[in-house]
């Protein structure tokens, strides 16, 4: 196998620096003791982290986002498991169409989804409703859950199920005691991936949230377009930390490289 | 993917539909119906005092096609998305090659470093770039050390494209990496042992095999860049509008929903056309190689 030459490694170092620079600067500026966005030079301070907690709207948005992402991920998994089983195990007319439909939110720009859902919500009087916002998020995160469920269903040996059936287990028992435990890593991985994507979603949410249901990314976007102070950096640093925790969990239950770059 | 179960009992024919029913209900109500409603809305007449009217008109599409402002915005969006795609290919494809030549654990670690920022909120990343490129930011400080005057990056295409490349790079590295994994390193070695130069081995052996990965990566990158919202919103400011930020203005500031809907529909169609023609291109290439 060919090795990387010095030029290749120098190029690689630049790419890594490029990828990490914006995240690193956010985390450093978050600790600045000064009043402006600047790298801390005299010492580290937690004042901007404390500042977040005297902004009740940010705290409120954080809880909104957390609740929204947890609900959306749970519902999307509940929808994706039966759909994934159907698509992966049965051959039926319309299967390819349904599969493409269920994955299409990955292709349709979130901007278009936001605009379209705003129209629907305005017509049925659901503007600013939290349950409908949850459903909108379910729509955009279901493809992520579905992909992992399908991968889990396709990749497993059905002989255990058949053995249980031949020994007189009911279909419900087989599903509960064999199928579900075997595809559980796919389900948990799908839930976490759905959670992260819902928690970070901005472009669709900005159209369909109301002041009472504003999510954290939307609040941050609004705040950043008007004024910028180091508190934004502190919130961003917290988001980076939260994402890192979610990634660690994801790595434990499913394998991060499997999710990010596929099975190999 | 293949159906693993033979259709044994007759009730199996009903079961897949029952299993997909909840998802179908969800996607029908929240995807198909809203898109149809928006398509209709884009043909509805609009009056600044009375709002949306029930008459049908082509005026919004005519405005998009004839008004210089919208032409500028669409043109800017597509060239910036195109440039972003080009740069991501030029950085992402070699980087995937470098990564695939590494040994573990470095290989896994750096693959994560390059790909994992995908999971960090795009608002955070855009904010990071606005600090990096700001008048007091590290980039300008470094330029000052070299004796170069402060350069205004924010609210220029440079800032938007740099941040877009950052956001899109994982989408290029992933498919190229995947196609590199399928590539047999022995083939490249065979070419080298048959006295092909490194360059020939790369262009004649490696490149044709990773080309599908590069093409599918470009497709995703172009589509996502052309419809990106947070990056132009935070780094392009009020003057450097892209399609998504203009749609946002029409909806939430001008309140001209039909015009906003028409722009969104044009964006969706343009995206679909690009994707379909790319698919054609891909299929053509495969056929040529197989036939």
Interface residues (C-beta under 8 A of the other chain):
Chain A: X1 X2 X3 X4 X8 X9 X11 X12 X15 X16 X18 X19 X20 X21 X22 X23 X25 X26 X29 X36 X37 X38 X39 X78 X79 X80 X82 X83 X85 X86 X87 X88 X89 X90 X91 X92 X95 X98 X101 X102 X104 X105 X107 X108 X109 X110 X111 X112 X113 X115 X116 X117 X118 X119 X120 X123 X135 X136 X138 X139 X142 X146 X150 X154 X158 X196 X199 X200 X202 X203 X206 X207 X217 X220 X221 X224 X225 X228 X232 X233 X236 X239 X240 X243 X246 X247 X256 X257 X260 X261 X262 X264
Chain B: X1 X2 X3 X4 X5 X7 X12 X13 X15 X16 X17 X18 X19 X20 X22 X23 X24 X26 X27 X29 X30 X31 X33 X34 X35 X37 X38 X41 X91 X94 X95 X97 X98 X99 X101 X102 X108 X110 X111 X112 X113 X114 X115 X116 X117 X118 X119 X120 X121 X122 X123 X124 X125 X126 X127 X128 X129 X130 X131 X132 X134 X136 X137 X138 X163 X166 X169 X170 X174 X177 X178 X181 X185 X188 X223 X224 X226 X227 X229 X230 X233 X234 X243 X244 X247 X248 X251 X252 X257 X260 X261 X264 X265 X267 X268 X271 X275
